[in-house]
Amino acid sequence: MRSFLLPVLSFTLGLAASAIADPTLSPWRLHEQRSNIPAGWIRARKLDSPVSIPLRFALTQSNIENIEALLNDVSHPDSSNYGSHWSASQIAAKFAPSSESIETVRSWLIESGVEPHRMKLSPTKGWLEVTSTVEEAENLLLAEYHVYDHETGTKHIACENYHLPEHVIPHVDFVTPTIHFDARIQKRDQYSRVPIGQPGQGITPKTTGQIDCIFDQIEDCDKQITPICLRALYGLWYQPVSGSKNSYGIVEYTPQVYVQSDLDLFAQNFSTGLEGVSPTLVSIDGGTLQTSDYTPSFDYNGEANLDLEYGMTLVTKGQNVTLYQVGDWVEGGSFNTFLDALDGTYCTFNGGDDSSQDPVYPDTASGGYNGHEDCGIVKPANVISTSYGYNEADLSAAYAIRQCNEYAKLGLMGVTFLFSSGDSGVAGNTGNCLNADGTQTADGKIFNPSFPATCPYVTVVGATQVSPGQNVWEPENACEQVIYSGGGFSNYFSMPLYQKEAVEGYLEANPISYSTDIYNSTGSRAYPDLSANGANYVVAVDGSFQLVYGTSAASPVVGAILTMVNDARIAAGKPLLGFINPTIYSAAFVPSFKDVTNGTNPGCGTLGFNATKGWDPVTGLGTPYFPSLLAKWLSL
């Protein structure tokens, strides 16, 4: 995969270092380095040489450089293989590291003094683990390990850079623990609890508070959004006929949980046949709906209630909705632990999860999940909507690329992944922007893109609004009430071919006046891909109704629309939609979106970008019109 890297992390290859082992081995060269210490950490002391350390070598995957072309082959409407999705076994065989990679790394380690009995190859052959000491690891990698303290009291071991022999470099993606802060040597306080909004605190929906009366007429959609407004806006008047064969998944990360009485209250007012109906719960790594020691509030229940009330209502009682509840009430969950549950091979793929960013199970803390990490227990739903995200700069490039490739693999299997684009315009979560040294602050000036929104293998949903005084028959505007639609350009990922014409057309027609120092102008992945309404949603929360705002609202609406398209395709004997981006950017499908041409997405001391004719980095291609999309997808 092509990539752009921030100063936070650079994969600089080819810088020579002195070899200190067997002179018959090739010279060591710099493999990875970090230019600064992540926020909240300080380097405390040198790690003692005799300390035991498990080295993990992430072996290079075969054919990973072709994953974009392979995914496009089954996803582009002009391809003769459109819809010919792969099986899990085909994917495992295609991307497994080669025997040459395995033997090259093993031979180097043996020649460097590592006995074979201290090496273990993972069952998926994705990584090679070595039981080592700090002294040996430092000699093998030409690195220097230190203990780092976090402001929360957590400790990690890491180094600022490391090296590999020149002949080994092509066979190793990265090594842990090194610059990734992924070796936990002391758990956090056993009574601490996961922050609200995990992962990526700050992207949860916003509310302006409780409302006393509900407007449920189409003429009032500029004041309040209810299901009838969304059906009118997007033409979603459809009753599913393939519900038992179809699936729609919504992901929530503990401690965000839904309340059944709120779902019932919403159903009483806006749904038919859904009162008393619950989503099908799939618990991942201890995910539960509630505990006895928390007080219901918008912070705990707003996101999940919003997603499920609208997702379930729009697909009707004829289509079951699956709830993936990820993480216990102590550790919480992450995107990677969710992906682990979908695909067991990912649990150890490329070095496995990063414990600096992913929970570790069993969790021995009070109230934690004591079972082993769930791996490969879940069949992924056909469409999966996630209203959570990180700032791209929160994560290392290696971590982001690793996860993005997994979305591509699941796309090959026919899964459609949707993510909200963020609620802070061109700024990151909580409004933070980047500085030149890679740090993030409220007064930063550099645009701060979202992840996984910048991954080219997911579909990203921005937000629009029915502006005051307008009606559902008029074009929507970019959302500028309470939140701003997240959008911009990645600092890690190249521009995928499917959006090249659309994005270059925008840039040609709308020259960006900002200095290229504050956004990536080199031709990178641009987002969002499309949008849906994200303002003034009436949501039942903790026994009353509130007005809610966010791209969090837009993603499950698009998920419901695509689930209904899948329903019709299944009934017609056609394959699932899978990865939709190459299709929706194609010339035949662009007219099936209602263009959004007004509004901006401010942040970082600027007005951000502007919504304009055609694709733009505020609302993407525009909002979906279901009847047109359905007809065109049924023709494929």
C-alpha positions, 0 to 999 in steps of 0.5 A, spaced: 500 500 500 502 506 498 502 511 504 504 518 506 507 518 513 507 524 518 513 526 522 510 522 528 513 516 525 518 515 519 519 508 516 526 511 513 530 505 510 537 505 507 541 509 513 547 504 514 549 502 521 555 498 524 554 491 524 556 488 531 555 481 530 557 475 525 561 479 520 558 474 514 551 478 515 549 484 511 550 491 514 544 493 519 540 499 517 535 503 520 528 500 520 523 504 524 524 511 528 520 515 532 521 523 532 518 524 539 515 521 545 507 521 545 503 525 549 503 524 556 509 519 556 516 521 559 522 517 558 524 515 566 530 510 565 534 505 562 531 498 562 536 493 565 540 488 561 537 482 564 530 483 564 526 478 559 523 481 553 519 477 548 521 480 541 515 479 536 517 480 528 511 481 524 513 478 517 511 481 511 505 478 508 505 476 501 501 479 495 499 485 500 502 490 495 496 488 490 491 488 495 488 495 492 487 491 485 485 485 488 479 489 492 478 493 485 477 487 481 471 484 485 468 491 487 468 495 480 462 495 476 466 494 470 470 488 472 468 481 470 469 479 477 464 484 480 461 481 486 465 474 486 467 475 493 473 471 496 472 466 502 476 466 508 481 460 506 482 464 500 484 470 503 489 466 508 492 463 503 493 469 498 496 473 504 500 468 508 508 470 509 512 466 504 517 460 506 523 465 504 521 470 509 520 465 515 526 462 513 530 468 512 528 471 519 529 464 522 536 463 519 539 470 521 536 469 529 540 462 529 546 465 526 546 471 531 546 466 537 538 465 538 537 457 540 531 454 535 527 452 542 526 460 544 523 461 537 515 460 536 512 461 529 504 463 530 499 458 527 498 463 521 505 464 520 504 472 521 509 473 526 515 470 529 516 470 537 523 470 540 524 469 548 529 474 549 533 479 554 534 486 553 541 485 552 540 480 547 534 485 543 539 491 543 544 487 540 540 484 535 536 491 533 542 496 535 537 499 539 536 502 546 531 500 551 528 505 556 522 505 561 517 510 559 512 513 565 505 515 563 501 521 567 496 515 569 502 511 572 502 506 566 509 504 564 511 501 558 518 499 555 520 502 548 526 504 544 526 511 539 529 507 533 531 500 531 535 497 526 535 490 522 540 487 517 539 489 510 537 482 507 532 481 513 529 488 512 524 486 506 521 480 510 519 484 516 514 489 516 516 491 524 518 489 530 515 489 537 516 492 542 520 497 539 517 504 538 510 502 538 509 502 546 506 495 545 509 491 551 505 493 558 510 491 564 505 494 569 497 494 568 493 500 570 490 501 577 485 495 578 479 499 579 480 504 574 475 504 568 475 505 561 474 513 559 467 514 556 467 514 548 472 509 547 476 508 542 477 515 540 474 519 546 471 526 543 467 523 537 461 521 541 454 525 538 452 532 541 446 534 544 442 540 545 438 537 551 431 535 552 425 537 548 418 538 550 414 536 544 415 532 538 414 534 531 413 528 526 411 531 520 415 532 514 414 540 514 417 540 520 424 537 518 428 543 519 426 543 526 427 536 528 429 530 524 425 523 525 424 517 521 419 520 516 424 525 514 429 521 513 425 516 508 422 522 505 430 525 504 432 519 501 426 515 498 427 509 503 420 507 502 422 499 502 419 493 506 425 487 506 423 481 503 430 477 505 431 479 512 432 472 514 438 471 509 441 478 510 444 482 516 446 489 518 451 490 524 452 496 529 458 496 533 458 499 540 464 500 545 463 499 552 461 503 556 457 506 551 450 501 551 443 502 549 437 502 554 431 497 552 426 502 555 428 507 551 428 503 544 421 502 546 419 509 547 422 511 541 418 505 537 412 507 541 412 514 537 416 512 530 416 505 529 411 499 527 412 492 531 419 494 534 416 495 541 419 490 545 424 488 540 432 488 541 438 487 537 441 481 537 447 481 542 454 479 540 458 480 546 465 481 544 471 480 550 466 481 555 461 486 552 455 487 556 449 492 556 449 495 563 452 494 570 449 495 577 454 501 579 453 506 573 448 512 572 444 512 566 446 518 562 447 521 555 454 520 555 453 512 556 447 511 552 446 517 547 451 513 542 448 506 542 440 509 543 441 513 537 444 508 532 439 503 534 433 507 534 434 509 527 438 503 524 432 498 527 427 503 525 429 504 518 430 497 516 423 495 519 421 489 523 423 485 517 430 485 518 434 483 524 439 488 527 446 485 530 449 489 536 456 488 536 458 490 544 465 490 544 469 490 551 468 490 558 467 495 563 474 496 565 478 495 559 473 497 554 474 495 546 478 497 540 477 497 533 482 491 533 479 487 538 473 487 534 476 485 528 480 480 532 473 477 533 471 477 526 477 474 523 481 469 528 487 470 523 488 477 525 489 476 532 496 475 531 497 478 524 503 482 523 505 482 530 498 482 533 494 487 537 498 493 540 497 493 548 498 500 548 492 501 544 488 495 544 485 492 551 489 485 554 485 479 556 484 476 560 483 482 564 485 481 572 482 488 574 476 488 578 470 487 574 474 485 568 473 480 563 476 474 565 476 470 559 481 469 553 481 474 547 475 472 542 478 470 536 474 469 530 468 467 533 463 472 529 461 471 522 461 479 520 454 482 518 453 484 510 453 491 512 457 494 519 456 501 521 461 504 526 460 511 529 467 511 532 474 514 530 481 516 532 485 522 530 489 519 524 495 522 528 493 518 535 496 512 531 502 510 528 502 509 521 504 501 522 498 500 526 493 504 521 496 500 515 495 494 518 488 495 520 486 498 514 489 492 510 484 488 514 478 492 512 480 490 505 480 483 506 473 483 509 471 487 503 474 482 499 469 477 503 463 482 501 463 486 507 461 493 507 464 497 512 461 504 514 465 509 519 463 516 521 467 522 518 468 526 525 464 532 528 470 537 528 471 539 521 478 539 519 480 539 526 481 532 530 477 529 536 475 535 541 477 540 536 485 539 537 489 540 531 496 538 529 503 542 530 509 541 526 512 536 531 506 531 530 503 533 537 496 535 537 493 541 541 487 546 541 491 552 538 495 547 533 494 550 525 495 543 521 489 540 519 488 533 523 484 528 519 480 522 522 482 514 522 479 509 520 476 515 515 482 516 511 483 508 510 481 507 503 478 501 504 472 503 508 466 508 506 466 514 510 460 518 511 459 526 513 453 530 515 448 534 512 442 538 515 436 541 513 437 548 514 432 552 518 426 554 513 428 549 508 424 543 506 426 535 505 424 537 497 430 542 497 437 540 497 441 539 504 447 543 506 453 541 510 452 540 517 453 547 521 449 546 527 453 544 533 457 540 529 461 540 522 462 534 518 469 531 518 473 531 512 480 532 508 486 529 506 490 523 509 497 524 512 498 516 511 494 513 505 495 515 498 489 517 494 485 510 491 484 510 484 477 510 484 476 517 487 482 520 483 478 523 478 472 526 483 478 529 487 482 532 482 476 535 479 474 538 485 481 541 486 481 543 479 475 547 480 476 549 487 483 551 488 485 551 495 488 557 498 491 555 504 498 554 505 501 546 503 504 546 510 497 545 513 494 540 509 496 534 505 496 537 498 501 531 495 495 527 493 492 523 498 486 519 500 480 524 501 474 523 505 468 523 506 465 519 501 458 521 501 453 524 507 447 523 510 443 528 515 446 529 522 442 535 525 436 535 530 435 528 531 430 526 536 432 521 540 430 517 546 435 517 552 434 515 559 426 516 559 425 523 555 427 525 548 433 530 546 435 533 540 442 530 537 447 531 532 453 528 529 456 524 523 454 518 528 447 519 526 449 519 519 453 513 518 447 508 521 442 511 516 447 510 510 448 503 513 440 502 513 440 504 506 445 499 503 442 493 507 435 494 504 439 494 497 443 488 499 436 485 501 433 486 494 440 483 491 439 477 495 432 476 493 434 477 486 439 472 487 445 477 486 451 477 490 452 482 496 454 489 495 461 488 499 466 494 498 462 500 495 467 505 493 469 503 486 462 503 484 459 509 487 465 513 484 463 511 477 460 515 472 454 511 472 452 512 480 454 519 481 448 521 479 444 517 484 447 522 489 443 529 491 449 534 490 450 538 496 453 545 494 453 549 501 457 549 507 464 549 510 467 544 515 471 549 519 477 548 524 484 549 526 483 557 525 480 556 518 473 555 515 476 549 512 473 546 506 467 548 502 461 544 499 461 545 492 458 542 485 461 534 485 465 531 490 468 535 496 471 534 502 465 536 506 460 532 504 463 527 499 459 525 493 452 528 496 446 524 499 444 517 497 437 517 493 435 510 494 430 508 488 436 510 483 441 506 487 437 500 488 435 500 480 442 501 478 445 496 483 440 491 481 442 492 474 449 489 476 
